[in-house]
Amino acid sequence: MATVFKMDVNRRDSKIKARKFRNEKLIPAEIYGPALKENKHINIPYKELESMLEKVSETTLLELNVKGENSEEKVRCFIKSVQRHKVSDQPIHVDFYVPEEGRKMHLRIPLEFEGEPLGVTQGGYLNTYVHEIPVAILPSDIVDSIKVDISELKMGEYLSVSDIKNLLPKSAEALLEDEEIVISVIEPKAVEEVTEETEETEEGELTEPEVIEEKTPQDMKEE
């Protein structure tokens, strides 16, 4: 089960412009989803939001204690999206999603690779192509990460999506093709060939002169 992160938040008046709250170091946010009858409008203190974003991920289950003037309500949800300022990159709006139990939701679960591949100890290079695997999964089956043992990978071998499907939670459906490579150990020769080919291409692009045909008087007359 995913880690549960708890935090207090306050209800906000949706009729008041968001700029006013931001000027007070409060970040407007929305809580919505099929499990709710109506959206919940909240504010989160900027410093608390920044601290939360450093500790949680897309797979972290959040328990928000929504405080009103005369009421409190606990809502379990996930971060759906974070809108940031184009210049400062500071968060300016957050969406939280409340899934409906029994219905799958789409998210990306981080892959945690364990062990040193045999191929790497033999001089090979480790290439990781998929760091997070997108899945459709029931909310109750969401986990923080999926551990993948790569210690047995030899030189020239790889793991594809089909090789790690058995590690996914019971209800999880991988949203990648089975043949897609997740991680591999590449031979040094293969890496050198790719590097040399890249260098040759770059040199060619830099040294190839532009051909400009000089116009003759006859050409100018024809124009």
C-alpha positions as CSV (number, residue, x, y, z in Angstrom):
1,M,0.0,0.0,0.0
2,A,1.1,3.5,-0.7
3,T,2.6,5.7,2.0
4,V,0.0,8.0,3.7
5,F,1.0,11.7,4.0
6,K,-1.2,13.8,6.3
7,M,-1.7,17.5,6.2
8,D,-4.1,20.2,7.4
9,V,-5.6,22.5,4.7
10,N,-8.3,25.3,4.9
11,R,-11.4,25.8,2.8
12,R,-11.5,28.9,0.7
13,D,-14.1,31.0,-0.9
14,S,-14.1,30.2,-4.6
15,K,-15.6,33.7,-5.4
16,I,-12.5,35.4,-4.2
17,K,-9.8,35.8,-6.9
18,A,-6.8,33.5,-6.6
19,R,-4.4,36.4,-6.8
20,K,-5.5,37.7,-3.4
21,F,-4.6,34.4,-1.7
22,R,-1.3,34.1,-3.5
23,N,-0.4,37.6,-2.2
24,E,-1.0,36.2,1.3
25,K,1.4,33.2,0.5
26,L,-1.6,30.8,0.2
27,I,-1.7,28.5,-2.8
28,P,-5.2,27.8,-4.2
29,A,-6.1,24.1,-4.8
30,E,-9.0,21.9,-5.9
31,I,-10.0,18.5,-4.7
32,Y,-12.2,16.6,-7.1
33,G,-13.0,13.1,-8.5
34,P,-15.8,10.6,-9.1
35,A,-16.0,9.8,-5.3
36,L,-17.1,13.4,-4.5
37,K,-20.5,15.0,-5.0
38,E,-18.9,18.4,-5.6
39,N,-15.4,19.9,-5.8
40,K,-13.7,21.2,-2.6
41,H,-11.9,24.6,-2.8
42,I,-8.9,24.9,-0.5
43,N,-5.9,26.9,0.4
44,I,-2.4,25.6,1.4
45,P,0.3,27.7,3.0
46,Y,3.1,28.1,0.5
47,K,5.9,26.8,2.8
48,E,3.8,23.7,3.8
49,L,3.0,23.0,0.1
50,E,6.7,23.2,-0.9
51,S,7.6,20.9,2.0
52,M,4.9,18.4,1.0
53,L,6.0,18.4,-2.7
54,E,9.6,17.5,-1.6
55,K,8.3,14.4,0.2
56,V,5.5,13.0,-1.9
57,S,5.0,11.6,-5.4
58,E,2.3,10.7,-7.8
59,T,1.8,7.4,-5.9
60,T,1.6,8.8,-2.4
61,L,-1.7,8.6,-0.7
62,L,-2.6,12.0,0.9
63,E,-5.0,12.4,3.8
64,L,-6.0,16.1,3.8
65,N,-7.8,17.4,6.9
66,V,-10.0,20.1,5.3
67,K,-10.9,22.7,7.9
68,G,-13.9,25.1,7.7
69,E,-15.2,27.7,10.1
70,N,-17.2,25.1,12.1
71,S,-16.2,21.8,10.5
72,E,-13.4,19.4,9.7
73,E,-13.4,16.6,7.0
74,K,-10.7,14.1,6.1
75,V,-10.3,13.4,2.4
76,R,-8.0,10.7,1.0
77,C,-6.6,11.7,-2.4
78,F,-3.6,11.8,-4.8
79,I,-1.8,14.7,-6.4
80,K,-3.1,15.0,-10.0
81,S,-1.2,18.0,-11.2
82,V,0.9,21.0,-10.0
83,Q,0.8,24.2,-12.0
84,R,3.9,26.3,-11.7
85,H,4.9,29.9,-12.6
86,K,6.6,30.1,-15.9
87,V,9.4,32.3,-14.6
88,S,9.9,31.5,-10.9
89,D,8.8,27.8,-11.2
90,Q,7.0,28.3,-7.9
91,P,3.7,26.3,-7.5
92,I,0.6,28.5,-8.1
93,H,-2.2,25.9,-8.2
94,V,-2.6,22.2,-7.3
95,D,-5.2,19.6,-8.2
96,F,-6.0,16.7,-6.0
97,Y,-7.9,13.6,-7.2
98,V,-10.2,11.5,-5.2
99,P,-10.6,8.1,-6.9
100,E,-13.6,5.8,-6.7
101,E,-12.8,2.5,-5.1
102,G,-13.4,-0.3,-7.6
103,R,-12.4,1.9,-10.6
104,K,-8.9,1.9,-12.0
105,M,-6.9,5.1,-12.2
106,H,-3.9,5.8,-14.4
107,L,-0.5,6.8,-12.9
108,R,3.2,6.1,-13.1
109,I,4.9,3.9,-10.5
110,P,8.7,4.4,-10.0
111,L,11.0,1.4,-10.6
112,E,13.6,0.7,-8.0
113,F,16.5,-1.3,-9.4
114,E,18.4,-3.5,-6.9
115,G,21.7,-5.2,-7.1
116,E,24.8,-4.8,-9.4
117,P,24.4,-6.7,-12.7
118,L,27.0,-9.4,-13.5
119,G,27.5,-7.7,-16.9
120,V,28.6,-4.5,-15.2
121,T,31.2,-6.3,-13.1
122,Q,32.5,-7.7,-16.3
123,G,32.9,-4.2,-17.8
124,G,29.5,-3.6,-19.3
125,Y,27.5,-0.4,-19.1
126,L,24.0,-0.2,-17.6
127,N,21.4,1.6,-19.6
128,T,18.0,2.5,-18.1
129,Y,15.2,3.3,-20.5
130,V,12.1,3.2,-18.2
131,H,12.3,4.8,-14.8
132,E,8.6,4.8,-14.1
133,I,6.0,2.4,-15.5
134,P,2.6,3.8,-16.4
135,V,-0.2,1.6,-15.2
136,A,-4.0,1.3,-14.8
137,I,-4.6,0.2,-11.2
138,L,-7.1,0.1,-8.4
139,P,-6.5,2.7,-5.7
140,S,-6.2,0.1,-3.0
141,D,-3.3,-1.6,-4.8
142,I,-1.1,1.5,-5.4
143,V,2.4,1.1,-4.0
144,D,5.3,3.7,-3.7
145,S,7.6,1.8,-6.0
146,I,8.3,-1.5,-7.6
147,K,11.6,-3.3,-6.7
148,V,13.4,-5.0,-9.6
149,D,16.3,-7.3,-9.0
150,I,18.9,-6.8,-11.8
151,S,21.9,-8.6,-10.3
152,E,21.6,-11.5,-12.7
153,L,21.7,-9.5,-15.9
154,K,24.7,-10.5,-18.0
155,M,26.6,-8.7,-20.7
156,G,24.2,-8.0,-23.6
157,E,21.1,-9.0,-21.7
158,Y,18.1,-6.8,-20.9
159,L,14.7,-6.8,-19.1
160,S,11.6,-5.9,-21.0
161,V,8.1,-4.9,-19.7
162,S,7.0,-8.5,-20.0
163,D,9.8,-9.5,-17.6
164,I,8.6,-7.3,-14.8
165,K,4.8,-7.6,-15.2
166,N,4.8,-10.3,-12.5
167,L,6.2,-7.7,-10.0
168,L,3.2,-5.4,-10.5
169,P,0.4,-5.3,-7.9
170,K,-2.5,-7.7,-8.6
171,S,-4.9,-5.2,-10.3
172,A,-2.2,-3.3,-12.2
173,E,-2.2,-3.3,-16.0
174,A,1.0,-2.1,-17.6
175,L,0.4,0.6,-20.2
176,L,3.5,-0.2,-22.3
177,E,4.1,-2.8,-24.9
178,D,5.5,-6.1,-23.6
179,E,8.5,-5.8,-25.9
180,E,9.6,-2.4,-24.7
181,I,13.1,-2.6,-23.1
182,V,13.3,-1.3,-19.5
183,I,17.0,-1.8,-18.6
184,S,20.0,-3.4,-20.3
185,V,23.7,-4.1,-20.0
186,I,25.6,-2.9,-23.1
187,E,29.0,-4.2,-24.2
188,P,31.7,-1.6,-24.2
189,K,32.3,-2.0,-27.9
190,A,28.7,-1.2,-28.7
191,V,28.9,2.0,-26.6
192,E,32.2,3.0,-28.4
193,E,30.6,2.5,-31.8
194,V,27.6,4.7,-30.9
195,T,30.0,7.4,-29.6
196,E,32.2,7.3,-32.7
197,E,29.2,7.5,-35.0
198,T,27.9,10.5,-33.1
199,E,31.3,12.3,-33.2
200,E,31.6,11.7,-37.0
201,T,28.1,13.1,-37.6
202,E,28.8,16.2,-35.5
203,E,32.2,16.8,-37.3
204,G,30.5,16.4,-40.6
205,E,27.9,19.0,-39.8
206,L,30.5,21.4,-38.6
207,T,33.0,21.1,-41.4
208,E,30.7,20.7,-44.4
209,P,30.8,24.0,-46.3
210,E,27.7,25.6,-47.7
211,V,27.8,25.5,-51.5
212,I,26.8,28.9,-53.0
213,E,26.6,29.0,-56.8
214,E,27.9,32.2,-58.3
215,K,25.5,33.8,-60.8
216,T,26.7,34.5,-64.3
217,P,25.6,37.6,-66.3
218,Q,23.4,35.3,-68.4
219,D,21.6,34.0,-65.2
220,M,20.9,37.5,-64.2
221,K,19.3,38.4,-67.5
222,E,17.1,35.3,-67.3
223,E,15.9,36.4,-63.9
